[in-house]
Amino acid sequence: MALTDTTVRNTKPGAKPDKDEEGKSILVAVDGPYKLFDERGLFLLVTPAGGKWWRLRYKFDGKEKLLSLGVYPDVGLKDARTRRDDARKLLADGVDPGEHRKATKAAKAERGANSFEVVAREWYIKHSPGWAEHHGDRIIRRFERDIFPWIGGKPIADVTAPELLAVVRRIEARGALETAHRALGNCGQVFRYAVATGRAARDPSSDLRGALPPFKGEHFSAVTNPPQVAELLRTLDGYQGTLTVACALRLAPLVFVRPGELRNAVWADIDLDAAEWRYHVTKTDSEHIVPLATQAVAILRELHALTGNGVYVFPGARTNGRPMSDNAILAAMRRMGIGKEEMSGHGFRAMARTILDEVLQVRPELIEHQLAHAVKDPNGRAYNRTAHLPERRKMMQQWADYLDKLKAGADVIPLHGNAA
């Protein structure tokens, strides 16, 4: 006889509902658990502690089995019957519902273990040791802020191109187009890692080429025409501010390192007798050597009398415990009338690269190596920091001598056929 909601609700432990000889409802005292049967194998197991568990009795391959269908009242009679019917459909298809449930749980666990965030963090741990620390920090913060909240918990194999596009468009919408492009690129790297490790079938980011507006990298303004360079150098030499900033302005064209590397220079890395500056390039996570021309050594010796007892070559104006502000050189150039459209801190690198190549005819690999770019030999191996050091010493002295000639007003040939 089928159960009713009232019977299930009123059932108590130790007293099993039953019928007497006249068919009247009675309660029969029982010790231990007992069963109330519904239909088609479904029954309710009532425990001495008062628990009510739905069970399905079925046969598969000639063996009798039980399947748990939930606990009352979380699962009511109607829902228990629905779950029973779903299980019986599997049986009709030749599938053991108990084994099917185990496989489903295992699949969910595997998918959870292969969520986008889990795979992305695994990819990050694997590759970050080869990156500069600040580069790795930016990537993981980008994931944590802009990617994981939206698709981090989703199985990586289930992330679609439209879902990924929605995520990067959130970044674009706040005006961070460059970050959106970088985030999309990082996601592509994670997807390709997932494909390689068997957690995904393909990389959906490849479907999004052209989906974001193009981003043109920031252009660092630079003076590259020799007559204009001569005028710029004379202007820099005329700076009337502090000796620290004056020396930084005069040294920047001679060494053409990144602005952050110049202002963070420490005396411990500079050997004036050997005319060398050796330091760690954070952008490429590599060691670098800057040969110092005699002009650069002279500037540093002059400054050493003022700041040589401290850590930083160019200490801040308020404290020797920190380097000068990252705006100090730019602010000085602006006060001298050198506009931002004319020259930037990075512009000294473009200036050196262009003129060394087009005017002084220096071999490109020497220039690129001195710029601390990722130069490789014909076999694809990165050059070490001492590669071509004698030639680079000659190049740096040649460059410094050339700049002196420009400042002195020597005749020069403008690049690209432009007039001065």
Beta strands, then each sheet from edge to edge (+ up, - down):
strand 1: 15-19
strand 2: 25-29
strand 3: 34-37
strand 4: 42-46
strand 5: 52-60
strand 6: 63-72
strand 7: 270-271
strand 8: 276-281
strand 9: 286-291
sheet 1: 1+ 2-
sheet 2: 3+ 4- 5+ 6-
sheet 3: 7+ 8- 9+
end
